Each structure stands twice: as C-alpha cells, then as structure tokens.
Amino acid sequence: MSLSELKSENLIDIFIDELWLEKGLSKNTLSAYRHDLSSFSKWYKGKSLLDVERVDLLDYLASRLKDGYSSRSTARSLSSLRAFYSHLTTKHNLEKILPIKSKAQSWDFPFTKNTIRG
C-alpha cells in the first residue's frame, strides 16, 4: 500500500512507530508529536496530510497564535510538523515541502497568506 492510499491518522501512526523504533523516544515525547500532528490534521479538516503546502502550514501556525496559543506551544507544533514532513521526505520519498524557518521575533505577530505573498 502506498502512502497516498493511507488516511492521515495512519500516516501519523507510521511516523510515531518509526520514531519509536529508530530513536527510542519517550512515551511523553511521542504523545506530544501525536497530539501536535492530530491537531494539525483536525484543523486541516480531514484532507490528506500529503496534500499540505507551505502556505497551509503557515496559516495553521498563524491561527494557533490568533487562538491564543503561546509562542512556545506554537514553536513545538512547528517542530513536530517539521519532523513529520522531513521524515516522510527522507524515508518515504515524499515531495519536499518548502522549509519553514522560524525566528524568535517572528512569533510575536500573526501572519496570513496575504502577508506571506505580499
């Protein structure tokens, strides 16, 4: 079965299982990854996580800040998303999504598609 045939929850399960096998991460760390990725999947309204574009990730991060999540929590979510997509790119030959670079000062204001394209 190819990745494109899997539901988002299955992609997350595969990622978590492979992280546990390869890196031996703690149960709490794996739980945090799962929570962050599931939250993004829910926000993405059940569409395939394989169809995500860079602007979708940026919109999600902006919505978290707008909804009152802390910069630290949003940065952790970004870290989880980076790890997930990096893993899919490296281990499963997923087409690379443009990297999202964060700077501490950039987390102090929300951004949208218009400000990114501006």
SEGU-947834 format. One record per residue (C-alpha): residue number from 1; residue in three letters; y, x, z. Coordinates in steps of 0.2 Angstrom, whole numbers, plus 5000, padded with zeros to 4 digits. Layout:
<nodes>
<node NUM; 'ala'; <Y; X; Z>>
...
</nodes>
This chain:
<nodes>
<node 1; 'met'; <5000; 5000; 5000>>
<node 2; 'ser'; <5017; 5007; 4995>>
<node 3; 'leu'; <5032; 5007; 5007>>
<node 4; 'ser'; <5041; 4994; 4996>>
<node 5; 'glu'; <5027; 4981; 5000>>
<node 6; 'leu'; <5030; 4983; 5019>>
<node 7; 'lys'; <5041; 4972; 5030>>
<node 8; 'ser'; <5055; 4981; 5039>>
<node 9; 'glu'; <5046; 4979; 5056>>
<node 10; 'asn'; <5031; 4988; 5048>>
<node 11; 'leu'; <5042; 5002; 5042>>
<node 12; 'ile'; <5049; 5004; 5060>>
<node 13; 'asp'; <5031; 5004; 5067>>
<node 14; 'ile'; <5026; 5018; 5055>>
<node 15; 'phe'; <5041; 5028; 5059>>
<node 16; 'ile'; <5038; 5026; 5078>>
<node 17; 'asp'; <5020; 5030; 5076>>
<node 18; 'glu'; <5023; 5046; 5066>>
<node 19; 'leu'; <5037; 5051; 5078>>
<node 20; 'trp'; <5025; 5050; 5092>>
<node 21; 'leu'; <5011; 5059; 5083>>
<node 22; 'glu'; <5022; 5073; 5076>>
<node 23; 'lys'; <5035; 5076; 5090>>
<node 24; 'gly'; <5026; 5068; 5105>>
<node 25; 'leu'; <5042; 5059; 5110>>
<node 26; 'ser'; <5043; 5050; 5127>>
<node 27; 'lys'; <5039; 5031; 5128>>
<node 28; 'asn'; <5058; 5028; 5133>>
<node 29; 'thr'; <5064; 5038; 5118>>
<node 30; 'leu'; <5053; 5029; 5106>>
<node 31; 'ser'; <5058; 5012; 5114>>
<node 32; 'ala'; <5076; 5017; 5111>>
<node 33; 'tyr'; <5073; 5021; 5092>>
<node 34; 'arg'; <5063; 5005; 5090>>
<node 35; 'his'; <5077; 4995; 5098>>
<node 36; 'asp'; <5091; 5003; 5088>>
<node 37; 'leu'; <5081; 5000; 5072>>
<node 38; 'ser'; <5076; 4982; 5076>>
<node 39; 'ser'; <5094; 4978; 5080>>
<node 40; 'phe'; <5100; 4985; 5063>>
<node 41; 'ser'; <5086; 4976; 5054>>
<node 42; 'lys'; <5091; 4959; 5063>>
<node 43; 'trp'; <5109; 4962; 5058>>
<node 44; 'tyr'; <5104; 4966; 5040>>
<node 45; 'lys'; <5097; 4948; 5040>>
<node 46; 'gly'; <5079; 4952; 5037>>
<node 47; 'lys'; <5082; 4961; 5020>>
<node 48; 'ser'; <5071; 4976; 5017>>
<node 49; 'leu'; <5077; 4992; 5025>>
<node 50; 'leu'; <5073; 5001; 5009>>
<node 51; 'asp'; <5087; 4992; 5001>>
<node 52; 'val'; <5100; 4999; 5013>>
<node 53; 'glu'; <5115; 5008; 5005>>
<node 54; 'arg'; <5128; 5019; 5014>>
<node 55; 'val'; <5141; 5006; 5015>>
<node 56; 'asp'; <5129; 4994; 5024>>
<node 57; 'leu'; <5126; 5007; 5037>>
<node 58; 'leu'; <5145; 5009; 5039>>
<node 59; 'asp'; <5148; 4991; 5040>>
<node 60; 'tyr'; <5134; 4989; 5054>>
<node 61; 'leu'; <5142; 5003; 5064>>
<node 62; 'ala'; <5159; 4995; 5062>>
<node 63; 'ser'; <5153; 4978; 5068>>
<node 64; 'arg'; <5145; 4986; 5083>>
<node 65; 'leu'; <5162; 4993; 5088>>
<node 66; 'lys'; <5170; 4977; 5084>>
<node 67; 'asp'; <5157; 4968; 5095>>
<node 68; 'gly'; <5162; 4979; 5110>>
<node 69; 'tyr'; <5148; 4992; 5110>>
<node 70; 'ser'; <5153; 5008; 5116>>
<node 71; 'ser'; <5156; 5024; 5105>>
<node 72; 'arg'; <5141; 5032; 5114>>
<node 73; 'ser'; <5129; 5017; 5111>>
<node 74; 'thr'; <5135; 5016; 5093>>
<node 75; 'ala'; <5133; 5035; 5090>>
<node 76; 'arg'; <5115; 5033; 5097>>
<node 77; 'ser'; <5112; 5019; 5085>>
<node 78; 'leu'; <5118; 5031; 5071>>
<node 79; 'ser'; <5107; 5045; 5077>>
<node 80; 'ser'; <5092; 5033; 5076>>
<node 81; 'leu'; <5096; 5027; 5059>>
<node 82; 'arg'; <5099; 5045; 5053>>
<node 83; 'ala'; <5082; 5050; 5060>>
<node 84; 'phe'; <5073; 5034; 5052>>
<node 85; 'tyr'; <5080; 5037; 5034>>
<node 86; 'ser'; <5078; 5056; 5035>>
<node 87; 'his'; <5060; 5053; 5040>>
<node 88; 'leu'; <5057; 5041; 5025>>
<node 89; 'thr'; <5066; 5053; 5013>>
<node 90; 'thr'; <5056; 5068; 5019>>
<node 91; 'lys'; <5039; 5061; 5022>>
<node 92; 'his'; <5038; 5046; 5010>>
<node 93; 'asn'; <5049; 5051; 4996>>
<node 94; 'leu'; <5062; 5038; 4998>>
<node 95; 'glu'; <5078; 5040; 4988>>
<node 96; 'lys'; <5090; 5048; 4999>>
<node 97; 'ile'; <5105; 5038; 5006>>
<node 98; 'leu'; <5121; 5047; 5007>>
<node 99; 'pro'; <5123; 5055; 5024>>
<node 100; 'ile'; <5135; 5048; 5036>>
<node 101; 'lys'; <5144; 5061; 5046>>
<node 102; 'ser'; <5152; 5057; 5062>>
<node 103; 'lys'; <5167; 5065; 5071>>
<node 104; 'ala'; <5171; 5060; 5089>>
<node 105; 'gln'; <5188; 5054; 5084>>
<node 106; 'ser'; <5182; 5043; 5070>>
<node 107; 'trp'; <5173; 5031; 5083>>
<node 108; 'asp'; <5189; 5025; 5090>>
<node 109; 'phe'; <5193; 5013; 5076>>
<node 110; 'pro'; <5183; 5001; 5066>>
<node 111; 'phe'; <5180; 5004; 5048>>
<node 112; 'thr'; <5175; 4992; 5034>>
<node 113; 'lys'; <5170; 4993; 5015>>
<node 114; 'asn'; <5189; 4992; 5011>>
<node 115; 'thr'; <5194; 5007; 5021>>
<node 116; 'ile'; <5179; 5017; 5015>>
<node 117; 'arg'; <5183; 5014; 4997>>
<node 118; 'gly'; <5202; 5015; 5000>>
</nodes>
